[in-house]
Amino acid sequence: MAGYISKYATKGAEAAGAVDGRIHHARDMVTLPVRSHVLRMISTCWWLGGLPEFEPLGLRRWAHMLGYGGDFSTKSRRYSTTLTALRQARADHRAEQQRTALGLADCPTVTIGEWRYAGRGYSPEAALLAASVREGGGLHGT
């Protein structure tokens, strides 16, 4: 859930569809100028905030901000650098630190920062091998 909300938080409150004023009554949600998806998130924050176990989180107080009471973003898209540029600068800096630590500062290097889903569990061949090991390693079918 945190990753889902952070997706909206990094876009900025206005881009996510959050409203700039607090919601004082549930009936106020009917007139909010937001998309239905955002309204469902705001309504869920309001509903959860009414449950005793979640009351300390102040979800109702911050329902208009999708339950998040902090600052959505400290960077302005218009007057500051982008978060993408900051992430890239940090990645470049850390890569340079790593190259220096390994004694490769003056060598050309390639940094690969791409992740792909490789699958889950065993391939059919690996599953057969694992079953063989579990059963004592003997040959199957003989």
C-alpha positions as CSV (number, residue, x, y, z in Angstrom):
1,M,0.0,0.0,0.0
2,A,2.9,2.4,0.8
3,G,4.3,2.0,-2.7
4,Y,0.9,2.6,-4.2
5,I,0.4,5.8,-2.2
6,S,4.0,6.9,-2.9
7,K,3.3,6.8,-6.6
8,Y,0.7,9.5,-6.1
9,A,2.8,11.4,-3.5
10,T,5.7,11.8,-5.9
11,K,3.5,13.2,-8.5
12,G,2.4,16.0,-6.2
13,A,-1.0,16.3,-4.5
14,E,-2.6,18.3,-7.3
15,A,-1.5,15.7,-10.0
16,A,-2.8,12.9,-7.9
17,G,-6.2,14.5,-7.7
18,A,-6.1,15.4,-4.0
19,V,-8.0,18.5,-2.9
20,D,-6.5,21.4,-1.0
21,G,-9.0,21.6,1.8
22,R,-9.8,19.3,4.7
23,I,-13.0,17.3,4.7
24,H,-15.1,17.9,7.8
25,H,-18.1,15.6,7.1
26,A,-18.6,12.5,5.0
27,R,-21.3,14.3,3.0
28,D,-18.7,16.8,1.8
29,M,-17.2,14.1,-0.4
30,V,-20.2,14.1,-2.7
31,T,-19.2,17.5,-4.1
32,L,-15.5,16.9,-4.4
33,P,-14.1,17.7,-7.9
34,V,-12.1,14.5,-8.3
35,R,-12.0,11.4,-10.4
36,S,-13.9,8.4,-9.1
37,H,-10.7,6.5,-8.4
38,V,-9.4,9.3,-6.2
39,L,-12.8,9.6,-4.5
40,R,-12.6,5.9,-3.6
41,M,-9.2,6.4,-2.1
42,I,-10.4,9.5,-0.1
43,S,-13.5,7.6,1.0
44,T,-11.4,4.6,2.1
45,C,-9.2,6.9,4.2
46,W,-12.3,8.4,5.8
47,W,-13.8,5.0,6.5
48,L,-10.5,3.6,7.9
49,G,-10.0,6.7,10.0
50,G,-13.3,6.0,11.7
51,L,-12.2,2.6,13.0
52,P,-10.8,2.7,16.5
53,E,-7.6,0.8,15.6
54,F,-6.7,3.4,12.9
55,E,-7.8,6.5,14.7
56,P,-4.3,7.5,16.0
57,L,-3.2,7.8,12.3
58,G,-5.4,10.8,11.7
59,L,-6.7,9.4,8.4
60,R,-9.8,11.4,8.5
61,R,-7.9,14.6,9.1
62,W,-5.8,13.9,6.1
63,A,-8.3,12.1,3.9
64,H,-8.2,15.0,1.4
65,M,-4.4,14.2,0.9
66,L,-5.1,10.4,0.5
67,G,-4.3,9.8,4.2
68,Y,-0.8,11.3,4.1
69,G,-0.2,14.1,6.5
70,G,3.2,15.2,5.4
71,D,4.4,17.2,2.5
72,F,3.8,15.4,-0.7
73,S,6.8,16.8,-2.5
74,T,9.5,19.3,-1.5
75,K,10.3,20.0,-5.1
76,S,8.4,22.3,-7.4
77,R,8.2,21.2,-11.0
78,R,8.3,24.7,-12.2
79,Y,10.9,26.3,-9.9
80,S,13.3,23.5,-9.1
81,T,15.0,20.5,-10.5
82,T,13.0,17.3,-11.0
83,L,13.1,14.3,-8.7
84,T,14.3,12.2,-11.7
85,A,17.3,14.5,-12.1
86,L,18.0,14.2,-8.4
87,R,17.8,10.4,-8.5
88,Q,20.1,10.3,-11.5
89,A,22.7,12.6,-9.8
90,R,22.7,10.4,-6.7
91,A,23.1,7.2,-8.8
92,D,26.0,8.8,-10.7
93,H,27.6,9.9,-7.5
94,R,27.2,6.4,-5.9
95,A,28.6,4.7,-9.0
96,E,31.6,7.0,-8.9
97,Q,32.2,6.2,-5.2
98,Q,32.0,2.5,-6.0
99,R,34.4,2.7,-8.9
100,T,36.9,4.6,-6.7
101,A,36.6,2.1,-3.9
102,L,37.3,-0.7,-6.4
103,G,40.2,1.2,-8.0
104,L,38.4,1.6,-11.2
105,A,38.0,5.4,-11.2
106,D,40.0,5.9,-14.3
107,C,38.6,2.9,-16.2
108,P,35.6,3.1,-18.5
109,T,32.7,1.2,-17.0
110,V,29.2,0.4,-17.9
111,T,26.5,0.6,-15.3
112,I,23.4,-1.6,-15.9
113,G,20.5,-0.5,-13.7
114,E,17.6,-2.4,-15.3
115,W,15.6,-5.1,-13.5
116,R,13.3,-7.7,-15.1
117,Y,11.0,-10.2,-13.7
118,A,12.8,-13.6,-14.3
119,G,10.0,-15.8,-13.1
120,R,8.9,-17.6,-10.0
121,G,9.7,-21.1,-8.8
122,Y,11.5,-23.8,-10.7
123,S,11.6,-24.4,-14.4
124,P,10.3,-27.8,-15.4
125,E,13.8,-29.1,-15.6
126,A,14.9,-27.7,-12.2
127,A,11.7,-29.0,-10.6
128,L,12.6,-32.6,-11.8
129,L,16.1,-32.2,-10.4
130,A,14.8,-30.9,-7.1
131,A,12.3,-33.8,-6.8
132,S,15.2,-36.2,-7.5
133,V,17.3,-34.6,-4.7
134,R,14.3,-34.7,-2.3
135,E,13.8,-38.4,-2.9
136,G,17.4,-39.3,-2.3
137,G,19.0,-38.6,-5.7
138,G,18.1,-41.9,-7.3
139,L,17.3,-42.2,-11.0
140,H,13.6,-41.9,-11.7
141,G,11.8,-44.5,-13.8
142,T,14.3,-47.2,-13.5
